[in-house]
Amino acid sequence: MEHHLDPRLLLAFAAALIAAKLLGELVERLGQPSVLGELLAGVALGPSVLGLVPLSDGMFLLAEIGVMLLLFEVGLETNLEELGRVGGPALVVALVGMVLPFVGGFLVTKLLGYPALAAVFVGAALMATSIGITARVLTELKMLATREGQIILGAAVADDILGLVVLAVVSRIADQGGVEIWAVGKATGLAIGFLAAALLLGIPVGRRLVKVVDRAAVRGVLVAASVALALLLAFVAARVGSAPIVGAFAAGLVLARTNRRHEIDTALKPIVDIFAPLFFVFVGAQVNVAFLNPAVAENRAALLLALLLSVVGFLGKMAAGWGAWGGVRRAFIGAGMVPRGEVGLIFASVGRATGALPERVFVALVLTVFATTFLAPPLLKILRPRRPASSSARSA
Amino acid sequence: MEHHLDPRLLLAFAAALIAAKLLGELVERLGQPSVLGELLAGVALGPSVLGLVPLSDGMFLLAEIGVMLLLFEVGLETNLEELGRVGGPALVVALVGMVLPFVGGFLVTKLLGYPALAAVFVGAALMATSIGITARVLTELKMLATREGQIILGAAVADDILGLVVLAVVSRIADQGGVEIWAVGKATGLAIGFLAAALLLGIPVGRRLVKVVDRAAVRGVLVAASVALALLLAFVAARVGSAPIVGAFAAGLVLARTNRRHEIDTALKPIVDIFAPLFFVFVGAQVNVAFLNPAVAENRAALLLALLLSVVGFLGKMAAGWGAWGGVRRAFIGAGMVPRGEVGLIFASVGRATGALPERVFVALVLTVFATTFLAPPLLKILRPRRPASSSARSA
């Protein structure tokens, strides 16, 4: 009862929605994916420019709900068999796209004279692709259901799962100076085991759920039960050390195999329309434009490091596209893996919290995450294959 | 970047949705409005029983978004002319329903030997009806568009607005021992002026907004723009000292007069289905069942006070129903005014924070708010007029 709603959060929510749609529309008319406009809206509304959207806990919560619902929707529009069919190339793309940026990031940081532990954190932070950005651009370009789209999606999920395992390992090294091999195995097993269990148990549970829901008399039970399943799997994913979005995505995959898929998807769309922009605005709001000014001496070292990290981060993921096979446009797949996001930022903040990352390296890492994120949407648009969908996948 | 999503909030969200729908369904099959089940789900999940739904800031934020969206939807389904046509009886019902519970609450508290300032807070806390509970039950009973429903809705909005003016006045008395008459006039003018301005300016703005939105190419602009308008008006309402829900309701009234009303309503329904239950669960979760045990000596004085306050609070609002005219079922209107909610709890917490309310009186006040809230849904169901809608209002 002692809670108080800060009215500024209502204003921030409204401003985020309006600016995201306005700039999204503008950017789309300029021929770019509208998510770029939403990211720019975030930069403009964030604390370093207009200060209308705070980086507060409340805003973060709404943004997280937004990205979970977005991944839930993407899962719902994904065919698990199609995804399984590209499992081989997706895994190779994921692994190449983790190893090359790690090695590149480590070497660049080490060669510039920073400590080895900092270099490990930087390398690790460059590994994971942002599923949110990638999925959103693929949906906008209507490429989600193509073979390329499925490989990107599968690889992005895989490197998010593996990236968080690496985070657990690297954090333990920072804390205790070393790590036991069984701990690495346990973390990996838990994260992969969760996804396998969620899909194996989830599919019969999802079908039963839909049948129970059919008998309900009160309003809105189907959408409430679906979202509840997404939240439950997101909770379990977080508990086993994986990302909540992986759980939400799994819930979507599971419910995509029920006969109520279209109904759930229809009900979900307006919810995603309201909350997903908050995620992209929140990502943009974290850009501190003050760090971009090269006239400030301290910024120059960070900007140089960021530039080099962006280059190795970009090249490493682009090269990963060549790990795919089966008549696909490899450059498009590589570009789809370029944006870094949530996991990269989590690495940066854990690295700073444990003292492993000097302030300057931290800033450079954050700038690198943003550079790759802002680069990917126009790049994907340019590299999009101009042909009918290459697989039998249904259009999204 | 240092934000961390507490996974327990995901579990709380999921548990709230599941329990609300399950108990809502059960209660509806027992012939009661399902909102009662959602409130009971909250009691069960709250800290005093299972402890799955915390009274945290995050949960509160989601609950507040839920009740704002609910009132936005109710506004969207309300015809402003119909509402204006019952303005006279609604105002009389609101005023009688504020004066009688105030006098009754004041006298009961004073006669039981508590200080005069505490008695003023108690009386004031019993004045405002919970729009959320009332609107939800009216929707469930399909009574929102009837003359009775419109009178209840108008009166509940009016006493919420006036109740928050009284809160400003009473808080100033508690702080400074007195209040200037111009401050009372200013607070009243601001709150009423906001609603008038929102409707007068809002209707042309809403129509223009819909036209602009029609030209958009990106997805989900109509629903995003509508929700943004609701949030903006909620923000302004809060800024002028009124309740955010009043602003959200006004936004609904405004958009109800556009030619896209049905589309907005359709898109809004699943969002309300997900978030509104969180409000009712959060209300229920605030019930501390430990206070209900009469075997504990300290509880008995609070329970006695709560019983007496519930009686005067109930009778005062029931009597207010007789302030209405025009061939309506007055007992139904009175029952619609019985549930106390947000504003009553705000009074209780401000009273405790300023030291005006002794702990025992605070507990009694909170119990009274809950007693009236839980009593209203079955009462409304019993008293519902069994005849076709008495006015020309469209069915909700």
Interface residues (C-beta under 8 A of the other chain):
Chain A: M1 E2 H3 L5 P7 R8 L9 L10 L11 F13 A14 L17 I18 A20 K21 G24 E25 E28 R29 S34 L55 D57 G58 F60 L61 L62 E64 A216 A217 V218 R219 G220 V221 V223 A224 A225 V227 A228 L229 L231 L232 A234 F235 A238 R239 P244 A267 L268 K269 P270 I271 V272 D273 I274 P277 Q286 L345 I346 A348 S349 A353 V366
Chain B: M1 E2 H3 L5 P7 R8 L9 L10 L11 F13 A14 L17 I18 A20 K21 G24 E25 E28 R29 S34 L55 D57 G58 F60 L61 L62 E64 A216 A217 V218 R219 G220 V221 V223 A224 A225 V227 A228 L229 L231 L232 A234 F235 A238 R239 P244 A267 L268 K269 P270 I271 V272 D273 I274 P277 Q286 L345 I346 A348 S349 A353 V366
